[in-house]
Amino acid sequence: MHRAEGQGMIALEHVSKSYDGSRSFAVSDVTLTVDRGTFVALIGDSGSGKTTLMKMINRLVDPDAGAVRVGGRAVQDVPPHELRRQIGYVFQGIGLFPHLTVAENIGITPRLLGWPESQVDSRVHELADLIGLPGAFLERNPAELSGGQQQRVGVARALAARPAVMLMDEPFGALDPVMRDTLGTEYRKLHDVMGLTTVMVTHDVLEAVLLSDRIVVMRQGEVVADGEPRELLREHDDPAIQNMMDMPLRQARRVRALMEEQAPRG
């Protein structure tokens, strides 16, 4: 189910990137197309090129070779600041502005784009409702919120200007497992309702399996597997990929065995 060159919402065409003068590549000759409305998870070991590949989409990193297109337009033809205002970006560190209120953080991009104040205020309250944040929290500073609440605000801020594309770099990695699962599930619902195109970097294979439509596995800067979760959960001829994708199945079997051990005997 590998996607080659095409005219999807996001298209990366033979992109390569080296940080050390071409002695080694963080990303090496990768071609991927992400269809509109698709949720793609990028997984792989640390240093496999996942974050570099994703950052090429909004020009936080420029490729040394190849082309990147968003909505059919080459990102190199769009000023970086303009491009990034059109693409939502959520990362683990959240990066909320500590001197601004929650409402001001959420509304910052629409204000930079010149939206009327009434429209900004309406959008802020709409998103607060969508992410399950009580209205009373809008006038608080980020430091007064829990980690999960801050991450909700980060998601809302990324969605504020109605982007068609969302990029997420380990967005829930710093949260406890229950909150991580909750926010992941809630974001997936927002993705569907808003018709977003999402690319998410994660180290959590189970998170990738449960949230995404498609999983792209990277190793040493290259794409080594690409398919739907159920497809990659089946037998794979690459032992390393097979071992990685077996992880959620092994976890499920251990939980099932534990439940069976604790079941009352009749």
PLY file of the C-alpha trace (Angstrom):
ply
format ascii 1.0
element vertex 266
property float x
property float y
property float z
element edge 265
property int vertex1
property int vertex2
end_header
0.00 0.00 0.00
2.98 2.27 -0.56
2.06 5.65 -1.99
4.37 6.93 -4.68
4.33 10.32 -6.31
0.91 11.88 -6.71
-1.36 14.83 -6.12
-2.52 14.15 -2.55
-2.97 16.80 0.11
0.69 16.30 1.03
3.29 15.05 -1.43
6.98 14.47 -0.74
8.88 13.65 -3.91
12.36 12.09 -3.60
13.26 14.24 -0.59
16.63 13.91 1.13
18.17 15.79 4.05
21.63 15.66 5.61
22.79 17.65 8.62
26.50 16.90 8.18
27.36 17.74 4.62
25.96 14.62 2.96
28.14 12.17 4.93
24.94 10.60 6.25
21.28 11.28 5.59
18.56 11.94 8.16
16.11 11.36 5.29
17.17 9.61 2.08
15.19 9.75 -1.18
11.73 9.41 0.36
8.59 9.68 -1.74
5.19 9.72 -0.01
1.73 11.01 -0.78
-0.86 11.63 1.93
-4.44 11.81 0.72
-6.81 14.50 1.96
-8.55 13.49 5.19
-6.06 10.76 6.05
-4.45 10.27 9.49
-0.88 9.01 9.04
1.38 7.87 11.89
5.16 7.95 11.41
6.91 5.39 13.61
10.45 4.08 13.94
13.48 4.14 16.21
14.97 7.41 17.47
17.02 8.99 14.70
15.13 7.20 11.93
14.15 10.50 10.27
10.50 10.76 11.36
10.59 14.31 12.74
12.84 15.59 9.96
10.45 14.20 7.35
7.45 15.80 9.05
9.17 19.18 9.51
9.83 19.37 5.79
6.08 19.74 5.27
5.94 23.15 7.00
9.52 24.19 6.16
10.92 23.99 9.65
13.46 21.92 7.73
14.18 22.38 4.01
15.25 19.30 1.99
18.62 19.21 0.29
16.97 17.49 -2.66
13.45 16.75 -3.84
10.18 18.64 -3.58
7.40 19.01 -1.02
3.86 20.01 -1.96
0.88 20.87 0.21
-2.48 21.24 -1.49
-0.73 20.88 -4.83
1.55 23.86 -4.21
5.32 23.62 -3.71
6.10 24.73 -0.15
9.35 26.32 -1.38
7.18 28.84 -3.23
5.42 29.94 -0.03
7.10 32.20 2.56
7.75 30.05 5.66
5.73 32.24 8.05
2.75 32.22 5.68
2.94 28.46 5.22
3.11 27.77 8.97
0.01 29.86 9.61
-1.87 27.53 7.26
-0.65 24.31 8.89
-1.41 23.39 12.49
1.57 22.15 14.51
1.44 20.41 17.90
4.49 19.09 19.71
5.33 17.51 23.03
6.75 20.66 24.63
3.45 22.47 23.89
5.18 25.90 23.72
2.33 28.02 25.08
3.24 31.67 25.64
3.44 32.01 29.45
2.68 35.75 29.49
-0.57 35.32 27.53
-3.86 33.97 28.80
-5.29 30.72 27.49
-7.70 32.68 25.27
-4.87 34.83 23.91
-2.77 31.73 23.19
-5.59 30.08 21.25
-6.40 33.23 19.31
-2.87 34.34 18.44
-2.74 33.03 14.84
-6.17 34.38 13.79
-5.13 37.77 15.21
-1.87 37.67 13.23
-3.97 36.92 10.15
-6.09 40.00 10.79
-9.35 38.35 11.80
-11.93 40.73 13.34
-11.82 40.57 17.14
-15.40 39.30 17.36
-14.52 36.43 15.03
-11.41 35.58 17.05
-13.41 35.55 20.28
-16.06 33.33 18.73
-13.43 30.89 17.44
-11.68 30.74 20.83
-14.91 29.84 22.62
-15.86 27.34 19.90
-12.53 25.54 20.28
-12.60 25.64 24.08
-15.90 23.80 23.88
-14.55 21.30 21.33
-11.52 20.42 23.47
-13.54 20.19 26.67
-11.98 23.20 28.42
-14.35 25.13 30.72
-14.84 28.75 29.71
-13.57 29.96 33.09
-10.11 28.63 32.16
-9.78 30.99 29.21
-8.60 33.88 31.38
-6.03 31.83 33.23
-2.33 31.69 32.43
-0.88 28.40 31.13
1.02 27.81 34.39
-2.32 27.46 36.18
-3.32 24.47 34.04
-2.45 20.80 34.31
-0.28 19.15 31.67
-3.31 17.61 29.99
-5.15 20.93 29.96
-2.12 22.69 28.49
-1.91 20.10 25.72
-5.61 20.63 24.96
-4.85 24.34 24.59
-1.94 23.49 22.28
-4.29 21.50 20.05
-6.86 24.31 20.07
-4.22 26.89 19.15
-3.07 24.74 16.23
-6.67 24.46 14.99
-7.60 28.10 15.50
-7.02 29.35 11.94
-8.89 26.37 10.44
-5.89 24.62 8.87
-6.47 21.73 6.51
-3.26 20.01 7.66
-2.14 19.13 11.20
1.40 18.06 12.08
1.90 16.42 15.47
5.29 15.48 16.96
4.85 13.15 19.96
1.92 15.38 21.02
0.85 13.29 24.01
4.18 11.70 24.93
4.67 13.62 28.20
1.22 12.77 29.57
0.23 9.91 31.85
-1.19 6.86 30.02
-4.85 7.57 30.85
-4.68 11.21 29.71
-2.64 10.21 26.66
-5.32 7.74 25.60
-8.11 10.24 26.32
-6.58 13.09 24.34
-5.56 10.82 21.49
-9.10 9.52 21.15
-10.55 13.04 21.37
-8.14 14.34 18.75
-9.06 11.51 16.38
-12.70 12.57 16.68
-11.74 16.18 15.87
-9.72 14.96 12.89
-12.81 13.19 11.52
-15.30 15.96 12.28
-13.10 18.70 10.79
-11.92 16.68 7.79
-8.28 17.24 8.66
-5.20 15.68 7.11
-2.94 14.64 10.01
0.66 13.46 10.15
1.73 12.33 13.63
5.17 11.22 14.81
4.98 8.73 17.67
7.17 6.09 19.34
4.05 4.33 20.63
3.08 1.56 18.21
-0.24 0.93 19.97
-1.11 4.64 19.67
-0.32 4.48 15.95
-2.44 1.35 15.49
-5.47 2.72 17.34
-5.49 6.28 15.96
-4.21 6.22 12.41
-5.57 5.18 9.02
-2.07 4.43 7.79
1.30 3.70 9.38
4.63 4.62 7.79
7.66 2.90 9.34
11.06 4.59 8.97
14.55 3.21 9.48
17.81 5.11 8.91
16.10 7.80 6.88
14.15 5.49 4.61
10.57 4.24 4.48
10.66 0.49 5.10
6.92 -0.18 5.47
3.73 1.67 4.61
0.19 0.42 5.03
-3.02 0.27 7.01
-2.65 -0.83 10.64
-4.43 -4.16 10.06
-2.18 -4.81 7.07
1.03 -4.23 9.02
-0.23 -6.26 12.00
-0.26 -9.32 9.75
2.91 -11.29 9.08
5.74 -9.18 7.65
8.87 -10.46 5.90
11.11 -7.94 7.74
11.81 -9.38 11.24
12.39 -5.95 12.81
9.08 -4.61 11.50
7.33 -7.82 12.50
8.72 -7.51 16.04
7.65 -3.86 16.25
4.12 -4.53 15.01
3.77 -7.59 17.25
4.18 -5.41 20.34
0.50 -4.39 20.72
-0.55 -7.98 20.08
1.84 -9.25 22.75
0.48 -6.67 25.19
-3.10 -7.71 24.41
-2.25 -11.37 24.95
-0.64 -10.65 28.33
-3.67 -8.67 29.47
-5.99 -11.45 28.28
-3.94 -14.08 30.12
-3.97 -11.98 33.29
-7.75 -11.60 33.11
-8.18 -15.33 32.61
-5.95 -16.08 35.61
-8.04 -13.79 37.81
-11.43 -15.02 36.57
-13.46 -16.81 39.29
-13.42 -20.57 38.94
-16.80 -22.24 38.94
0 1
1 2
2 3
3 4
4 5
5 6
6 7
7 8
8 9
9 10
10 11
11 12
12 13
13 14
14 15
15 16
16 17
17 18
18 19
19 20
20 21
21 22
22 23
23 24
24 25
25 26
26 27
27 28
28 29
29 30
30 31
31 32
32 33
33 34
34 35
35 36
36 37
37 38
38 39
39 40
40 41
41 42
42 43
43 44
44 45
45 46
46 47
47 48
48 49
49 50
50 51
51 52
52 53
53 54
54 55
55 56
56 57
57 58
58 59
59 60
60 61
61 62
62 63
63 64
64 65
65 66
66 67
67 68
68 69
69 70
70 71
71 72
72 73
73 74
74 75
75 76
76 77
77 78
78 79
79 80
80 81
81 82
82 83
83 84
84 85
85 86
86 87
87 88
88 89
89 90
90 91
91 92
92 93
93 94
94 95
95 96
96 97
97 98
98 99
99 100
100 101
101 102
102 103
103 104
104 105
105 106
106 107
107 108
108 109
109 110
110 111
111 112
112 113
113 114
114 115
115 116
116 117
117 118
118 119
119 120
120 121
121 122
122 123
123 124
124 125
125 126
126 127
127 128
128 129
129 130
130 131
131 132
132 133
133 134
134 135
135 136
136 137
137 138
138 139
139 140
140 141
141 142
142 143
143 144
144 145
145 146
146 147
147 148
148 149
149 150
150 151
151 152
152 153
153 154
154 155
155 156
156 157
157 158
158 159
159 160
160 161
161 162
162 163
163 164
164 165
165 166
166 167
167 168
168 169
169 170
170 171
171 172
172 173
173 174
174 175
175 176
176 177
177 178
178 179
179 180
180 181
181 182
182 183
183 184
184 185
185 186
186 187
187 188
188 189
189 190
190 191
191 192
192 193
193 194
194 195
195 196
196 197
197 198
198 199
199 200
200 201
201 202
202 203
203 204
204 205
205 206
206 207
207 208
208 209
209 210
210 211
211 212
212 213
213 214
214 215
215 216
216 217
217 218
218 219
219 220
220 221
221 222
222 223
223 224
224 225
225 226
226 227
227 228
228 229
229 230
230 231
231 232
232 233
233 234
234 235
235 236
236 237
237 238
238 239
239 240
240 241
241 242
242 243
243 244
244 245
245 246
246 247
247 248
248 249
249 250
250 251
251 252
252 253
253 254
254 255
255 256
256 257
257 258
258 259
259 260
260 261
261 262
262 263
263 264
264 265
